[in-house]
Amino acid sequence: MSMITETVAAQDVPLDRDLFLRQLVRELSGALEDVVGLEEASGYISLVGAAMGEQIGASYRRALKVERLGRDQLGAVLVDLKRRIEGDFYIIEETPERIVLGNRACPFAEKVLGRPSMCMMTSNVFGRIAADTAGYARVEIEAAIARGDPGCRVVIHLDPSTAPDAGGGREYFRVS
């Protein structure tokens, strides 16, 4: 290794794969928000989140050796998947009609601040897995670190007859 290479390699530069990928997602979402607006950017990110939800859900079904997650497994799977990517989600309430989750740490860490479109990853991953389990899901992000809240609050409605008609959130349906 040359002296210059050694000198450069020895510098304290805050960069690793995780930080690079979080920054990449932040910059991509910011570029989308700037070019097409928050709503459209959220739509594009939703496409990626839906695909991720399908892949992650399939991984859990394979690991648990089930064709479809049981309703009793759903909350645990959602919390576990976020734990694995360094989120700090926890169950606040779990009923047959809905699951309410809190979160103290976003997997995107500080890179999520000011980028609410990135919350569509959570909405779509949770929505896809929940809908594949229950047949239906409406995901509402009532509070979000990305919007400056101290934590997140995510409500996943699992029954269309009890989900609120008005308000925010996105609906998801089982595809197969």
C-alpha positions in Angstrom: 0.0 0.0 0.0 1.4 3.4 -0.9 2.0 6.1 1.7 -0.9 8.2 0.3 -3.3 5.3 0.3 -2.3 4.5 3.9 -2.8 8.2 4.9 -6.2 8.3 3.3 -7.3 5.0 4.8 -6.2 6.1 8.3 -8.5 9.2 8.3 -11.6 9.3 10.5 -14.2 9.6 7.8 -17.7 8.8 9.0 -18.7 6.5 6.1 -19.7 2.9 6.0 -22.2 0.9 3.9 -25.1 1.5 6.3 -24.5 5.3 6.4 -24.0 5.4 2.6 -27.3 3.6 1.9 -29.3 5.6 4.4 -27.9 8.8 2.8 -28.7 7.5 -0.7 -32.3 6.8 0.2 -32.5 10.3 1.8 -31.1 12.0 -1.2 -33.3 10.0 -3.6 -36.5 10.8 -1.6 -35.4 14.5 -1.4 -34.8 14.7 -5.1 -38.2 13.1 -5.7 -39.9 15.5 -3.3 -38.2 18.5 -4.9 -39.1 17.4 -8.5 -42.5 15.9 -8.3 -43.8 17.0 -4.8 -44.3 15.1 -1.6 -47.4 13.2 -2.6 -45.9 11.9 -5.9 -42.6 11.1 -4.2 -44.5 9.1 -1.6 -46.2 7.3 -4.4 -42.9 6.3 -6.0 -41.5 5.2 -2.6 -44.7 3.2 -2.1 -43.8 1.1 -5.1 -40.5 0.1 -3.6 -42.0 -0.4 -0.2 -44.7 -2.8 -1.6 -42.0 -4.9 -3.3 -40.0 -4.9 -0.1 -43.1 -5.9 1.9 -43.7 -8.9 -0.4 -40.1 -10.0 -0.1 -39.9 -9.6 3.6 -43.2 -11.2 4.2 -42.2 -14.2 2.1 -39.0 -14.5 4.1 -40.9 -14.7 7.4 -43.4 -17.2 5.9 -40.5 -19.4 4.8 -38.7 -19.1 8.1 -41.9 -19.9 10.1 -42.8 -22.6 7.6 -46.3 -21.3 7.0 -48.2 -20.5 3.8 -49.7 -17.4 5.4 -48.8 -15.7 8.7 -51.3 -16.3 11.4 -53.1 -13.2 12.8 -51.4 -14.0 16.2 -47.9 -13.8 14.5 -48.5 -10.5 12.6 -47.6 -8.0 15.4 -44.5 -10.0 16.4 -43.3 -10.1 12.8 -43.8 -6.4 12.2 -41.9 -5.5 15.4 -39.1 -8.1 14.6 -38.5 -6.9 11.1 -38.0 -3.3 12.3 -35.7 -4.6 15.1 -33.6 -6.3 12.6 -33.0 -3.1 10.7 -32.4 -1.1 13.9 -35.8 0.4 14.4 -37.3 0.3 17.9 -40.9 -0.5 17.3 -43.2 -1.9 20.0 -46.8 -2.9 20.3 -49.1 -0.4 22.1 -52.3 -2.2 21.4 -53.3 -5.3 19.5 -56.9 -6.3 18.9 -58.6 -8.3 16.1 -59.5 -5.0 14.4 -56.1 -3.2 14.6 -52.5 -3.1 15.8 -51.1 0.1 17.1 -47.3 0.4 17.1 -45.0 2.9 18.6 -41.4 3.6 17.6 -38.5 5.3 19.4 -35.8 4.9 16.7 -36.2 5.1 12.9 -34.1 2.6 10.9 -33.0 5.5 8.7 -31.8 7.3 11.9 -31.3 11.0 11.5 -31.5 10.7 7.7 -35.3 10.5 7.9 -35.6 14.0 9.4 -37.5 16.3 7.0 -38.2 13.4 4.6 -41.8 12.3 5.4 -42.0 10.5 2.0 -39.6 7.9 3.5 -42.4 6.9 5.9 -44.0 5.2 2.9 -41.5 2.4 3.2 -43.0 1.6 6.6 -46.5 2.1 5.5 -46.1 -0.2 2.5 -44.0 -2.9 4.1 -46.4 -3.1 7.1 -49.5 -2.7 4.8 -48.4 -5.5 2.4 -47.5 -7.9 5.2 -50.7 -7.1 7.1 -53.0 -7.4 4.1 -51.4 -10.7 3.0 -52.2 -11.9 6.5 -55.6 -10.4 7.2 -56.9 -9.8 3.7 -57.1 -6.1 4.3 -55.0 -3.3 6.0 -55.2 0.4 6.3 -52.1 2.0 7.6 -52.1 5.4 9.2 -48.9 7.1 10.4 -50.3 9.3 13.1 -46.9 10.5 14.3 -43.5 10.3 12.6 -39.9 11.1 13.5 -39.6 12.3 9.9 -42.1 15.0 10.6 -40.3 16.1 13.8 -42.4 14.1 16.3 -40.4 12.5 19.2 -41.5 9.0 18.0 -43.7 7.3 15.5 -47.3 6.0 16.0 -48.5 3.6 13.4 -52.1 2.3 13.3 -52.8 -0.7 11.2 -56.5 -1.4 10.7 -57.2 -5.0 9.8 -61.0 -4.9 9.3 -62.5 -2.6 6.6 -65.8 -2.5 8.5 -64.1 -0.9 11.6 -61.5 1.2 9.8 -62.3 4.9 9.8 -63.9 6.1 6.5 -62.2 9.5 6.6 -58.7 10.5 7.5 -55.3 9.6 6.3 -53.7 6.3 5.6 -53.4 3.9 2.8 -55.4 0.8 2.1 -53.9 -2.5 1.1 -55.5 -5.7 0.0 -54.4 -9.3 -0.3 -53.3 -9.9 -3.9 -53.4 -13.7 -3.9 
